[in-house]
Amino acid sequence: QSADGNTGARNPQDLGGGETDKHLIYEGLSRVAADAVLAGAETIRGGRIVFSVWRPEVGRVRERMGKPEHPVQIVATLRGVGLDREMLYNLPDIRVVLLTVGSCALLMREALASRPWISVVATDAPDQLPAGFERLRELGIERISAVGGRKLAAQLIDAGLVQDVYLTTSPRPGGEPDTPMYP
């Protein structure tokens, strides 16, 4: 977060942490041991984003841990996602899970049919995140790094699904005004 408490920014570097925060924390230590990375659909919308480890030295640590090259990409959405528009949904070598509600999964059914590398974990209602996380555990996903979407972060905290919060604070102001991590 920035010195003035903002956590909303299209580019995490805008919050004042710079390249060190981006590579060491955001793309490195927060993901090195994770089975999956979770972000809200708005966090990835319009970007060419894959939440992975890109530094070779961090990749070697993942490899020594017996982890695959890329963590599973979990995208939470209540409105659906444009599967044709985003790079993430069109990379067959990267496993993606959409965490959503049943009605939203039905809206995406046709586009999902041609993408067998994308799984759907659907609950009956948005407030059933714990049930969705149980399904993720059944898929072999135990350790999740939730990296984007402060609204999603608040829902995860409120549902009792967060074990640890790592929040780096920059000495500089920045980000979108009035966007605290948790209300």
Beta strands, then each sheet from edge to edge (+ up, - down):
strand 1: 36-40
strand 2: 72-76
strand 3: 96-101
strand 4: 118-123
strand 5: 144-148
sheet 1: 4+ 3+ 2+ 1+ 5+
end
